[in-house]
Amino acid sequence: MKIDKIKITFKNDFVRIVERNNVKNFNSLVDWIEMFNNSENVSLLTLSGKELGSSFSINKNNIKSIEII
């Protein structure tokens, strides 16, 4: 199964949809999610958008849920 979109819901109820074609290191996010779901220790992950200035970070302490859509 090829993952193309991921929905991240933060604890403040902000929702971000991350699409494969908009993020340079999308595979790093998929790996991070697998480790997060397996209760492994994950660190801060910064995702780089393909547009200048569109990077953002995710921290396990701020995540309410992560879904593959």
LUMTIRO-155364 format. One record per atom (N, C-alpha, C): residue number from 1; chain; atom name; z, x, y. Coordinates in nm, 3 decimals, padded with zeros to 5 digits. Example, Ala and Ser with C-alpha at 12.3 -4.5 7.8 and 13.67 -1.06 7.14 Angstrom:
<rs>
{num = 1 cadena = A atomo = N zz = 00.780 xx = 01.319 yy = -00.569} .
{num = 1 cadena = A atomo = CA zz = 00.780 xx = 01.230 yy = -00.450} .
{num = 1 cadena = A atomo = C zz = 00.780 xx = 01.320 yy = -00.330} .
{num = 2 cadena = A atomo = N zz = 00.708 xx = 01.285 yy = -00.225} .
{num = 2 cadena = A atomo = CA zz = 00.714 xx = 01.367 yy = -00.106} .
{num = 2 cadena = A atomo = C zz = 00.787 xx = 01.290 yy = 00.003} .
</rs>
This chain:
<rs>
{num = 1 cadena = A atomo = N zz = 00.000 xx = 00.083 yy = -00.117} .
{num = 1 cadena = A atomo = CA zz = 00.000 xx = 00.000 yy = 00.000} .
{num = 1 cadena = A atomo = C zz = 00.000 xx = 00.088 yy = 00.125} .
{num = 2 cadena = A atomo = N zz = -00.093 xx = 00.064 yy = 00.213} .
{num = 2 cadena = A atomo = CA zz = -00.101 xx = 00.140 yy = 00.337} .
{num = 2 cadena = A atomo = C zz = -00.022 xx = 00.067 yy = 00.445} .
{num = 3 cadena = A atomo = N zz = 00.067 xx = 00.138 yy = 00.507} .
{num = 3 cadena = A atomo = CA zz = 00.151 xx = 00.081 yy = 00.613} .
{num = 3 cadena = A atomo = C zz = 00.081 xx = 00.105 yy = 00.746} .
{num = 4 cadena = A atomo = N zz = 00.057 xx = -00.003 yy = 00.820} .
{num = 4 cadena = A atomo = CA zz = -00.009 xx = 00.009 yy = 00.950} .
{num = 4 cadena = A atomo = C zz = 00.079 xx = -00.032 yy = 01.068} .
{num = 5 cadena = A atomo = N zz = 00.178 xx = -00.118 yy = 01.043} .
{num = 5 cadena = A atomo = CA zz = 00.266 xx = -00.165 yy = 01.150} .
{num = 5 cadena = A atomo = C zz = 00.410 xx = -00.169 yy = 01.103} .
{num = 6 cadena = A atomo = N zz = 00.499 xx = -00.134 yy = 01.194} .
{num = 6 cadena = A atomo = CA zz = 00.641 xx = -00.138 yy = 01.166} .
{num = 6 cadena = A atomo = C zz = 00.710 xx = -00.207 yy = 01.283} .
{num = 7 cadena = A atomo = N zz = 00.800 xx = -00.299 yy = 01.250} .
{num = 7 cadena = A atomo = CA zz = 00.878 xx = -00.370 yy = 01.352} .
{num = 7 cadena = A atomo = C zz = 01.019 xx = -00.313 yy = 01.353} .
{num = 8 cadena = A atomo = N zz = 01.060 xx = -00.262 yy = 01.468} .
{num = 8 cadena = A atomo = CA zz = 01.194 xx = -00.207 yy = 01.483} .
{num = 8 cadena = A atomo = C zz = 01.271 xx = -00.300 yy = 01.576} .
{num = 9 cadena = A atomo = N zz = 01.385 xx = -00.349 yy = 01.529} .
{num = 9 cadena = A atomo = CA zz = 01.473 xx = -00.431 yy = 01.612} .
{num = 9 cadena = A atomo = C zz = 01.597 xx = -00.348 yy = 01.641} .
{num = 10 cadena = A atomo = N zz = 01.623 xx = -00.327 yy = 01.768} .
{num = 10 cadena = A atomo = CA zz = 01.738 xx = -00.249 yy = 01.810} .
{num = 10 cadena = A atomo = C zz = 01.860 xx = -00.340 yy = 01.823} .
{num = 11 cadena = A atomo = N zz = 01.978 xx = -00.281 yy = 01.828} .
{num = 11 cadena = A atomo = CA zz = 02.103 xx = -00.359 yy = 01.835} .
{num = 11 cadena = A atomo = C zz = 02.112 xx = -00.445 yy = 01.960} .
{num = 12 cadena = A atomo = N zz = 02.040 xx = -00.409 yy = 02.065} .
{num = 12 cadena = A atomo = CA zz = 02.041 xx = -00.492 yy = 02.187} .
{num = 12 cadena = A atomo = C zz = 01.934 xx = -00.602 yy = 02.181} .
{num = 13 cadena = A atomo = N zz = 01.877 xx = -00.624 yy = 02.061} .
{num = 13 cadena = A atomo = CA zz = 01.775 xx = -00.725 yy = 02.031} .
{num = 13 cadena = A atomo = C zz = 01.637 xx = -00.694 yy = 02.090} .
{num = 14 cadena = A atomo = N zz = 01.618 xx = -00.574 yy = 02.143} .
{num = 14 cadena = A atomo = CA zz = 01.485 xx = -00.532 yy = 02.186} .
{num = 14 cadena = A atomo = C zz = 01.401 xx = -00.507 yy = 02.061} .
{num = 15 cadena = A atomo = N zz = 01.279 xx = -00.557 yy = 02.060} .
{num = 15 cadena = A atomo = CA zz = 01.190 xx = -00.540 yy = 01.945} .
{num = 15 cadena = A atomo = C zz = 01.072 xx = -00.454 yy = 01.986} .
{num = 16 cadena = A atomo = N zz = 01.040 xx = -00.356 yy = 01.903} .
{num = 16 cadena = A atomo = CA zz = 00.924 xx = -00.270 yy = 01.927} .
{num = 16 cadena = A atomo = C zz = 00.837 xx = -00.272 yy = 01.802} .
{num = 17 cadena = A atomo = N zz = 00.710 xx = -00.300 yy = 01.822} .
{num = 17 cadena = A atomo = CA zz = 00.612 xx = -00.294 yy = 01.713} .
{num = 17 cadena = A atomo = C zz = 00.542 xx = -00.159 yy = 01.725} .
{num = 18 cadena = A atomo = N zz = 00.546 xx = -00.081 yy = 01.618} .
{num = 18 cadena = A atomo = CA zz = 00.483 xx = 00.051 yy = 01.616} .
{num = 18 cadena = A atomo = C zz = 00.362 xx = 00.043 yy = 01.525} .
{num = 19 cadena = A atomo = N zz = 00.246 xx = 00.076 yy = 01.580} .
{num = 19 cadena = A atomo = CA zz = 00.122 xx = 00.073 yy = 01.503} .
{num = 19 cadena = A atomo = C zz = 00.074 xx = 00.215 yy = 01.474} .
{num = 20 cadena = A atomo = N zz = 00.020 xx = 00.232 yy = 01.354} .
{num = 20 cadena = A atomo = CA zz = -00.027 xx = 00.363 yy = 01.309} .
{num = 20 cadena = A atomo = C zz = -00.124 xx = 00.426 yy = 01.409} .
{num = 21 cadena = A atomo = N zz = -00.217 xx = 00.349 yy = 01.461} .
{num = 21 cadena = A atomo = CA zz = -00.320 xx = 00.406 yy = 01.547} .
{num = 21 cadena = A atomo = C zz = -00.271 xx = 00.434 yy = 01.690} .
{num = 22 cadena = A atomo = N zz = -00.144 xx = 00.401 yy = 01.720} .
{num = 22 cadena = A atomo = CA zz = -00.091 xx = 00.428 yy = 01.854} .
{num = 22 cadena = A atomo = C zz = 00.013 xx = 00.540 yy = 01.857} .
{num = 23 cadena = A atomo = N zz = 00.050 xx = 00.594 yy = 01.741} .
{num = 23 cadena = A atomo = CA zz = 00.154 xx = 00.695 yy = 01.733} .
{num = 23 cadena = A atomo = C zz = 00.102 xx = 00.816 yy = 01.657} .
{num = 24 cadena = A atomo = N zz = 00.121 xx = 00.933 yy = 01.714} .
{num = 24 cadena = A atomo = CA zz = 00.071 xx = 01.056 yy = 01.651} .
{num = 24 cadena = A atomo = C zz = 00.144 xx = 01.090 yy = 01.522} .
{num = 25 cadena = A atomo = N zz = 00.275 xx = 01.074 yy = 01.519} .
{num = 25 cadena = A atomo = CA zz = 00.353 xx = 01.113 yy = 01.401} .
{num = 25 cadena = A atomo = C zz = 00.406 xx = 00.992 yy = 01.324} .
{num = 26 cadena = A atomo = N zz = 00.318 xx = 00.897 yy = 01.297} .
{num = 26 cadena = A atomo = CA zz = 00.353 xx = 00.774 yy = 01.228} .
{num = 26 cadena = A atomo = C zz = 00.411 xx = 00.803 yy = 01.089} .
{num = 27 cadena = A atomo = N zz = 00.357 xx = 00.900 yy = 01.018} .
{num = 27 cadena = A atomo = CA zz = 00.407 xx = 00.931 yy = 00.884} .
{num = 27 cadena = A atomo = C zz = 00.551 xx = 00.981 yy = 00.887} .
{num = 28 cadena = A atomo = N zz = 00.590 xx = 01.047 yy = 00.995} .
{num = 28 cadena = A atomo = CA zz = 00.729 xx = 01.089 yy = 01.010} .
{num = 28 cadena = A atomo = C zz = 00.821 xx = 00.968 yy = 01.020} .
{num = 29 cadena = A atomo = N zz = 00.774 xx = 00.863 yy = 01.086} .
{num = 29 cadena = A atomo = CA zz = 00.851 xx = 00.739 yy = 01.096} .
{num = 29 cadena = A atomo = C zz = 00.867 xx = 00.675 yy = 00.959} .
{num = 30 cadena = A atomo = N zz = 00.761 xx = 00.672 yy = 00.881} .
{num = 30 cadena = A atomo = CA zz = 00.768 xx = 00.614 yy = 00.746} .
{num = 30 cadena = A atomo = C zz = 00.868 xx = 00.692 yy = 00.662} .
{num = 31 cadena = A atomo = N zz = 00.865 xx = 00.824 yy = 00.668} .
{num = 31 cadena = A atomo = CA zz = 00.962 xx = 00.907 yy = 00.595} .
{num = 31 cadena = A atomo = C zz = 01.105 xx = 00.879 yy = 00.642} .
{num = 32 cadena = A atomo = N zz = 01.123 xx = 00.867 yy = 00.774} .
{num = 32 cadena = A atomo = CA zz = 01.254 xx = 00.841 yy = 00.834} .
{num = 32 cadena = A atomo = C zz = 01.308 xx = 00.708 yy = 00.783} .
{num = 33 cadena = A atomo = N zz = 01.221 xx = 00.605 yy = 00.777} .
{num = 33 cadena = A atomo = CA zz = 01.261 xx = 00.473 yy = 00.730} .
{num = 33 cadena = A atomo = C zz = 01.307 xx = 00.478 yy = 00.585} .
{num = 34 cadena = A atomo = N zz = 01.235 xx = 00.551 yy = 00.502} .
{num = 34 cadena = A atomo = CA zz = 01.273 xx = 00.564 yy = 00.361} .
{num = 34 cadena = A atomo = C zz = 01.411 xx = 00.626 yy = 00.348} .
{num = 35 cadena = A atomo = N zz = 01.436 xx = 00.731 yy = 00.424} .
{num = 35 cadena = A atomo = CA zz = 01.568 xx = 00.797 yy = 00.419} .
{num = 35 cadena = A atomo = C zz = 01.675 xx = 00.703 yy = 00.475} .
{num = 36 cadena = A atomo = N zz = 01.646 xx = 00.633 yy = 00.585} .
{num = 36 cadena = A atomo = CA zz = 01.739 xx = 00.538 yy = 00.646} .
{num = 36 cadena = A atomo = C zz = 01.776 xx = 00.428 yy = 00.546} .
{num = 37 cadena = A atomo = N zz = 01.677 xx = 00.372 yy = 00.478} .
{num = 37 cadena = A atomo = CA zz = 01.701 xx = 00.264 yy = 00.382} .
{num = 37 cadena = A atomo = C zz = 01.776 xx = 00.311 yy = 00.258} .
{num = 38 cadena = A atomo = N zz = 01.768 xx = 00.441 yy = 00.228} .
{num = 38 cadena = A atomo = CA zz = 01.840 xx = 00.497 yy = 00.115} .
{num = 38 cadena = A atomo = C zz = 01.977 xx = 00.551 yy = 00.154} .
{num = 39 cadena = A atomo = N zz = 02.021 xx = 00.517 yy = 00.276} .
{num = 39 cadena = A atomo = CA zz = 02.151 xx = 00.558 yy = 00.330} .
{num = 39 cadena = A atomo = C zz = 02.168 xx = 00.709 yy = 00.336} .
{num = 40 cadena = A atomo = N zz = 02.057 xx = 00.780 yy = 00.352} .
{num = 40 cadena = A atomo = CA zz = 02.063 xx = 00.924 yy = 00.370} .
{num = 40 cadena = A atomo = C zz = 02.092 xx = 00.954 yy = 00.517} .
{num = 41 cadena = A atomo = N zz = 02.138 xx = 01.074 yy = 00.542} .
{num = 41 cadena = A atomo = CA zz = 02.167 xx = 01.116 yy = 00.678} .
{num = 41 cadena = A atomo = C zz = 02.036 xx = 01.141 yy = 00.752} .
{num = 42 cadena = A atomo = N zz = 02.009 xx = 01.063 yy = 00.857} .
{num = 42 cadena = A atomo = CA zz = 01.888 xx = 01.079 yy = 00.937} .
{num = 42 cadena = A atomo = C zz = 01.927 xx = 01.115 yy = 01.080} .
{num = 43 cadena = A atomo = N zz = 01.846 xx = 01.196 yy = 01.141} .
{num = 43 cadena = A atomo = CA zz = 01.873 xx = 01.236 yy = 01.278} .
{num = 43 cadena = A atomo = C zz = 01.785 xx = 01.158 yy = 01.374} .
{num = 44 cadena = A atomo = N zz = 01.801 xx = 01.185 yy = 01.500} .
{num = 44 cadena = A atomo = CA zz = 01.719 xx = 01.125 yy = 01.603} .
{num = 44 cadena = A atomo = C zz = 01.572 xx = 01.158 yy = 01.577} .
{num = 45 cadena = A atomo = N zz = 01.485 xx = 01.059 yy = 01.587} .
{num = 45 cadena = A atomo = CA zz = 01.342 xx = 01.080 yy = 01.568} .
{num = 45 cadena = A atomo = C zz = 01.269 xx = 01.043 yy = 01.696} .
{num = 46 cadena = A atomo = N zz = 01.191 xx = 01.135 yy = 01.748} .
{num = 46 cadena = A atomo = CA zz = 01.110 xx = 01.109 yy = 01.866} .
{num = 46 cadena = A atomo = C zz = 00.966 xx = 01.088 yy = 01.822} .
{num = 47 cadena = A atomo = N zz = 00.911 xx = 00.974 yy = 01.862} .
{num = 47 cadena = A atomo = CA zz = 00.774 xx = 00.941 yy = 01.827} .
{num = 47 cadena = A atomo = C zz = 00.685 xx = 00.964 yy = 01.948} .
{num = 48 cadena = A atomo = N zz = 00.574 xx = 01.028 yy = 01.925} .
{num = 48 cadena = A atomo = CA zz = 00.480 xx = 01.059 yy = 02.033} .
{num = 48 cadena = A atomo = C zz = 00.365 xx = 00.961 yy = 02.033} .
{num = 49 cadena = A atomo = N zz = 00.352 xx = 00.888 yy = 02.141} .
{num = 49 cadena = A atomo = CA zz = 00.240 xx = 00.796 yy = 02.155} .
{num = 49 cadena = A atomo = C zz = 00.113 xx = 00.873 yy = 02.188} .
{num = 50 cadena = A atomo = N zz = 00.002 xx = 00.811 yy = 02.161} .
{num = 50 cadena = A atomo = CA zz = -00.126 xx = 00.876 yy = 02.188} .
{num = 50 cadena = A atomo = C zz = -00.162 xx = 00.874 yy = 02.336} .
{num = 51 cadena = A atomo = N zz = -00.092 xx = 00.793 yy = 02.414} .
{num = 51 cadena = A atomo = CA zz = -00.112 xx = 00.791 yy = 02.559} .
{num = 51 cadena = A atomo = C zz = -00.005 xx = 00.878 yy = 02.624} .
{num = 52 cadena = A atomo = N zz = -00.039 xx = 00.945 yy = 02.728} .
{num = 52 cadena = A atomo = CA zz = 00.054 xx = 01.032 yy = 02.798} .
{num = 52 cadena = A atomo = C zz = 00.177 xx = 00.954 yy = 02.844} .
{num = 53 cadena = A atomo = N zz = 00.293 xx = 01.007 yy = 02.814} .
{num = 53 cadena = A atomo = CA zz = 00.418 xx = 00.945 yy = 02.858} .
{num = 53 cadena = A atomo = C zz = 00.463 xx = 00.827 yy = 02.776} .
{num = 54 cadena = A atomo = N zz = 00.406 xx = 00.807 yy = 02.659} .
{num = 54 cadena = A atomo = CA zz = 00.442 xx = 00.691 yy = 02.579} .
{num = 54 cadena = A atomo = C zz = 00.529 xx = 00.726 yy = 02.458} .
{num = 55 cadena = A atomo = N zz = 00.603 xx = 00.834 yy = 02.466} .
{num = 55 cadena = A atomo = CA zz = 00.690 xx = 00.870 yy = 02.355} .
{num = 55 cadena = A atomo = C zz = 00.823 xx = 00.795 yy = 02.367} .
{num = 56 cadena = A atomo = N zz = 00.889 xx = 00.776 yy = 02.253} .
{num = 56 cadena = A atomo = CA zz = 01.021 xx = 00.712 yy = 02.250} .
{num = 56 cadena = A atomo = C zz = 01.097 xx = 00.765 yy = 02.130} .
{num = 57 cadena = A atomo = N zz = 01.227 xx = 00.745 yy = 02.131} .
{num = 57 cadena = A atomo = CA zz = 01.313 xx = 00.795 yy = 02.024} .
{num = 57 cadena = A atomo = C zz = 01.384 xx = 00.680 yy = 01.955} .
{num = 58 cadena = A atomo = N zz = 01.415 xx = 00.702 yy = 01.827} .
{num = 58 cadena = A atomo = CA zz = 01.496 xx = 00.606 yy = 01.754} .
{num = 58 cadena = A atomo = C zz = 01.615 xx = 00.680 yy = 01.695} .
{num = 59 cadena = A atomo = N zz = 01.729 xx = 00.614 yy = 01.700} .
{num = 59 cadena = A atomo = CA zz = 01.854 xx = 00.669 yy = 01.652} .
{num = 59 cadena = A atomo = C zz = 01.913 xx = 00.569 yy = 01.554} .
{num = 60 cadena = A atomo = N zz = 01.958 xx = 00.614 yy = 01.440} .
{num = 60 cadena = A atomo = CA zz = 02.009 xx = 00.524 yy = 01.337} .
{num = 60 cadena = A atomo = C zz = 02.123 xx = 00.436 yy = 01.388} .
{num = 61 cadena = A atomo = N zz = 02.199 xx = 00.483 yy = 01.486} .
{num = 61 cadena = A atomo = CA zz = 02.311 xx = 00.406 yy = 01.538} .
{num = 61 cadena = A atomo = C zz = 02.268 xx = 00.290 yy = 01.627} .
{num = 62 cadena = A atomo = N zz = 02.142 xx = 00.290 yy = 01.670} .
{num = 62 cadena = A atomo = CA zz = 02.093 xx = 00.184 yy = 01.758} .
{num = 62 cadena = A atomo = C zz = 02.000 xx = 00.085 yy = 01.688} .
{num = 63 cadena = A atomo = N zz = 01.980 xx = 00.101 yy = 01.558} .
{num = 63 cadena = A atomo = CA zz = 01.886 xx = 00.018 yy = 01.484} .
{num = 63 cadena = A atomo = C zz = 01.959 xx = -00.099 yy = 01.417} .
{num = 64 cadena = A atomo = N zz = 01.908 xx = -00.220 yy = 01.442} .
{num = 64 cadena = A atomo = CA zz = 01.960 xx = -00.338 yy = 01.374} .
{num = 64 cadena = A atomo = C zz = 01.881 xx = -00.361 yy = 01.245} .
{num = 65 cadena = A atomo = N zz = 01.747 xx = -00.352 yy = 01.254} .
{num = 65 cadena = A atomo = CA zz = 01.664 xx = -00.369 yy = 01.134} .
{num = 65 cadena = A atomo = C zz = 01.528 xx = -00.304 yy = 01.154} .
{num = 66 cadena = A atomo = N zz = 01.467 xx = -00.272 yy = 01.042} .
{num = 66 cadena = A atomo = CA zz = 01.332 xx = -00.215 yy = 01.040} .
{num = 66 cadena = A atomo = C zz = 01.254 xx = -00.289 yy = 00.934} .
{num = 67 cadena = A atomo = N zz = 01.135 xx = -00.338 yy = 00.972} .
{num = 67 cadena = A atomo = CA zz = 01.053 xx = -00.413 yy = 00.878} .
{num = 67 cadena = A atomo = C zz = 00.911 xx = -00.359 yy = 00.880} .
{num = 68 cadena = A atomo = N zz = 00.848 xx = -00.355 yy = 00.764} .
{num = 68 cadena = A atomo = CA zz = 00.707 xx = -00.323 yy = 00.755} .
{num = 68 cadena = A atomo = C zz = 00.633 xx = -00.455 yy = 00.765} .
{num = 69 cadena = A atomo = N zz = 00.540 xx = -00.463 yy = 00.859} .
{num = 69 cadena = A atomo = CA zz = 00.466 xx = -00.588 yy = 00.877} .
{num = 69 cadena = A atomo = C zz = 00.317 xx = -00.566 yy = 00.859} .
</rs>
